[in-house]
């Protein structure tokens, strides 16, 4: 299970903008299988797709990211 504010890495493409290997952070934990997360570019701006900057993720879409 993942926890709020945990750094994550995508294990698959979510949409045309969010691609496998991108890192982000968990913003909300709904249950053990469903999360909401955000992903930032190198300038600190949210990646957006179809007007959304926060994305619903399944546990199978993500892996723990490297902690800095």
C-alpha positions in Angstrom: 0.0 0.0 0.0 1.1 3.5 -0.7 0.7 6.5 1.6 -0.1 10.2 1.3 2.8 12.3 -0.1 4.8 9.2 -1.0 6.9 9.6 -4.1 5.9 7.3 -6.9 7.0 6.2 -10.4 4.6 5.2 -13.2 4.8 1.5 -14.3 2.7 2.1 -17.4 1.5 4.9 -19.7 -1.6 6.6 -18.1 -2.4 8.9 -21.0 -0.5 10.6 -23.9 1.2 13.0 -21.4 1.9 10.7 -18.4 4.4 8.0 -19.5 6.0 5.0 -17.9 9.0 6.1 -15.7 7.6 9.5 -14.8 7.8 10.4 -11.1 5.1 12.0 -9.0 3.5 12.1 -5.6 0.4 10.5 -4.0 -2.0 13.3 -2.9 -4.9 11.2 -1.7 -5.3 7.5 -0.7 -8.9 6.3 -1.3 -8.2 2.6 -0.4 -5.4 0.0 -0.9 -6.0 0.0 -4.7 -6.9 3.6 -5.6 -5.0 6.8 -5.3 -4.8 10.3 -6.7 -1.5 11.7 -7.7 0.2 14.6 -9.4 3.2 14.9 -11.6 5.4 18.0 -12.1 7.7 19.0 -14.9 11.3 20.1 -14.4 10.1 23.7 -13.8 7.6 22.7 -11.1 4.5 23.0 -13.1 1.8 20.3 -13.1 1.5 18.1 -16.1 -2.1 18.4 -17.4 -4.3 16.3 -19.7 -7.8 17.2 -20.7 -7.8 20.1 -18.2 -6.9 17.8 -15.2 -3.7 18.1 -13.2 -4.5 15.4 -10.6 -4.9 11.9 -11.8 -6.7 8.8 -10.5 -4.2 5.9 -10.2 -4.5 2.2 -9.5 -1.9 0.4 -7.4 -0.9 -1.5 -10.5 -0.1 1.8 -12.3 2.6 2.8 -9.8 5.7 1.7 -7.9 7.5 3.4 -5.0 9.7 6.2 -6.3 13.2 7.0 -5.2 13.3 9.0 -2.0 15.5 12.1 -2.2 
